Amino acid sequence: MNLFPSSSNSSFMYGVFTAIRCPTMIRNSSAIINSGQLLIVLGFRLRFTFTLAFKFFTSSTASLPQSLPVEHDVPAQLFSILSRPDWQKHPSLKILIPSIAPSHVSSLFALNLDPKTALAFFNWIEQKHGFKHNVQSYVSMLNILVPNGYLRIAEKLRILMIKSTNSAENALFVLEMLRSMNRRGDDLRFKLTLKSYNMLLMLLSRFLMIDEMKNVYLEMLDDMVSPNMYTLNTLVNGYCKLGNVVEAELYVSKIVQAGLSLDTFTYTSLILGYCRNKNVDGANKIFLSMPSKGCRRNEVSYTNLIHGFCEARRIDEALKLLSQMHEDNCWPTVRTYTVIICALCQMGRKSEAFDVFKEMTEKGCEPNVHTYTVLIRSLCEDSKFDDAKKLLDGMLEKGLVPSVVTYNAFIDGYCKKGMSTSALEILSLMESNNCNPNTRTYNELILGFCRAKNVHKAMLLLHKMLELKLQPDVVTYNLLIHGQCKEGQLGSAYKLLSLMNENGLVPDEWTYSVFIVVLCKRGRVEDARFLFDSLKEKGVKANEVIYSALIDGYCKVGKVSDGHSLLDKMLSDGCVPNSITYNSLIDGHCKEKNFQEALLLVEIMIKRDIKLTADTYTILIKNLLKDGEFDRAHQMFDQMLSAGSHPDVVIYTVFIHAYCSLGRLRDAELFLHKMNDKGILPDTLLYSLLIDAYGWSGSIGIAFDILKRMHDVGCEPSFYTYSYLIKHLLSAKLIEVNSSTELGDLSSGVVSNDFANLWRRVDFEFALELFEEMVKQGCAPNANTYSKFISGLCKVGCLEVGRRLFDHMKEKGLSPNEDIYNSLLGCSCQLGLYEKAIRWLDIMVEHGYLPHLDSCKLLLCGLFDEGNNEKAKTVFHSLLQCGYNYDEIAWKLLIDGLLQKGLVDKCSELFGIMERQGCQIHPKTYSMLIEGFDGIQDID
């Protein structure tokens, strides 16, 4: 078949190629004669263009009719079989049954089938396992029954069709179809009865299609069909679901005008309406009035009001109501108990929630999946994963099937605790139990990996989502963009933004806030402002995060007046500043020694009812301490306590650091005791500052005592912790040096915080001495210790010392982690030691670790520069097996690596490897590659 005819489709094909920069192809073609490399460029661009065009056409033609399409073949075969009088016994029918879908039934009924046969087949196929009619097949049956006069049967099918409607989209289809048949003037005219109208109103109410519900009611009146109690109660209930009590009461008045009495359903709907309208007291009045109106309160009446009390956080009144249910001879349902349990968990009264859970099981009310899920989520929030798993086992024992929400509760809990491996195990468990993960499942996993600074694994999850036909949403991309920015990969973040736009997703204010925040943190405030000014034309309204980030950016670079101007714009745009906004300006004024202006902003915050946070007080206290005003700082601290604001570890660290910088270690320790008395635990930074302070005082032994304290409470030392220890141990060695020449040489970087120079002084023997001292102090080096040392050494190019420590830790029975391998790989690449780098890479691949793509970029470019083409290709093959997102490989290695270095032919070869291995990349990434070629200048 000719896919490219010369007539109408020729312009269509031209459109496809034009979108892929054909003008550029024509523009550069004249250079082919002069440059073999440009020939490669053009050829590669053409290959990309054809690939994109091929993808477009294969996807577009996939739905075109084939020589014997299944959709038409099954109805034709069925028609042939049903034409026989004994069609139920036809041998081919049994074979066809698994293939028959509702769409086949609809197509079959369009083939002028005998009405009785059609009805018999309609009923027969419905009895078969796995088959269920949809609204389209019902309509097809009605289109046969109505014109042939089978109206009583048609009425029953019409009711069944309405009941079977399972989505708002289908509800709209059914509504329009029934309206059409109701209004027709030919043999397909099929007037709606009172029962059909009522069922249709109920359907629209179920999907909250309230405007359509009202229109149908008016059409009913126009049709002279008199509404009954069921009709009006349905309308009342529909409006009450939305909390629109005013409109609901109009229909209540119609019930009264019709001489009918309000019943339990009416009052129960009104209770729901008042609760949804946040007027639980109004709902309670209706509830209390029911007995005097002669209406029995039932389980739904109680449950609606209990839910209302719970939503209003009046849980004790809900519990009281629960205990009173038996007085009306009705008993809590599983929904009643679940509502109470959920509210207790949300309010932190979790032991009571489990008491209610125990009570419901003792009273014979079996918990459902939702009940278990609420409790499992609560346990996972408290990191009680073993207890949560016991509940999950209890569910399974009772034959309950956990939902995707149940599994998501585990995944969310594990990810928040940084236990991404356990979260992936839950993903495997849910898949093995035939529970399909949804977009939220993957979003939670992506968030977990991004929090753990492992954005590459998060990117791999994006690839898996697409493989599973799950559509990433705005949240997915926002998380990945934030993860890339946190790891300093702004280029990859912008490429994700392009993918997001290409997929038809509209970036929101949170998307752009990430970019503005990271640009400001990098000091690129003018670039951030340019992006901010472009938001209006993008249809995005700046939120408080964007304004606050940009104001903070201005203040950080000393442009406090510009920050104030932006605050004025923020207020004029109706965006309410928060404490973060004002804290940035307060900090800016403090850094300019303009303390009075800072205090004026504090007064403005108080006047505008913006609560002063711990950060507000920390900024003020920090600047007072910098100026040596300890008394005023303590007064501010006392003021903070009296205002009900709770100090955190940061504010205590500010005080302790100030004392340490003046050598007032006794005062620092006293403040540390105060902190411990308040139940606030020191963090790594605070311990590191204390180690530095004791080191300066010459008390190395106490510095190691501090390290021991960290070890005892499970607080892992950081790169800076060990840097301070190294600095003071080297300083101690200086005292033993007598030669002034040696002293001057050794002291370079030791007496300051020039950490790079410090780490260059660390040799293997020195590291072992430090480790031996750690053992003596009872805090033996662990994998984290070796990781920090090897990382510190590799940062300054001391690869050999890092390698020896790697061997030493293995001798000690410690397993190197992914960070250690990446440090050694990165250092090898930076030093141009590509053979060593390959060995580290091979070990990482063997252990299932992800090598950093920045290091791999250096490695590939370096190997190609040296002419080691085959080794480079072998490395690339290995990287494709690591589990990276293929788009990210194309961005980092091909676009940012080879193309930026002008290695066009090598890029073409590696892309060919990707194609041959079936590595699918996003069409937008193809476009980026083409644009990368377009950026290459003519080569002489």
Secondary structure, DSSP 8 states (H G I E B T S, - for coil): --SS-SSHHHHHHHHHHHHTTHHHHHHHHTTTTT-HHHHHHHHHHHHHHHHHHHHHHHHHHTTS--SS-HHHHHHHHHHHHHTSTTGGG-HHHHHHGGG--HHHHHHHHTS---HHHHHHHHHHHHTSTT----HHHHHHHHHHHTTTT-HHHHHHHHHHHHHH--SHHHHHHHHHHHHHHHH--STT-----HHHHHHHHHHHHHTT-HHHHHHHHHHHHHTT----HHHHHHHHHHHHHTT-HHHHHHHHHHHHHTT----HHHHHHHHHHHHHTT-HHHHHHHHHHTGGGT----HHHHHHHHHHHHHTT-HHHHHHHHHHGGGGT----HHHHHHHHHHHHHTT-HHHHHHHHHHHHHTT----HHHHHHHHHHHHHTT-HHHHHHHHHHHHHTT----HHHHHHHHHHHHHTT-HHHHHHHHHHHHHTT----HHHHHHHHHHHHHTT-HHHHHHHHHHHHHTT----HHHHHHHHHHHHHTT-HHHHHHHHHHHHHTT----HHHHHHHHHHHHHTT-HHHHHHHHHHTTTTT----HHHHHHHHHHHHHTT-HHHHHHHHHHHHHTT----HHHHHHHHHHHHHTT-HHHHHHHHHHHHHTT----HHHHHHHHHHHHHTT-HHHHHHHHHHHHHTT----HHHHHHHHHHHHHTT-HHHHHHHHHHHHHTT----HHHHHHHHHHHHHTT-HHHHHHHHHHHHHHT----HHHHHHHHHHHHHHHHHH---HHHHHHHTTTTTTT-HHHHHHT--HHHHHHHHHHHHHTT----HHHHHHHHHHHHHTT-HHHHHHHHHHHHHTT----HHHHHHHHHHHHHTT-HHHHHHHHHHHHHHT----HHHHHHHHHHHHHTT-HHHHHHHHHHHHTTT--HHHHIIIIIIIIIITTT-HHHHHHHHHHHHHTT----HHHHHHHHHHHHT-----
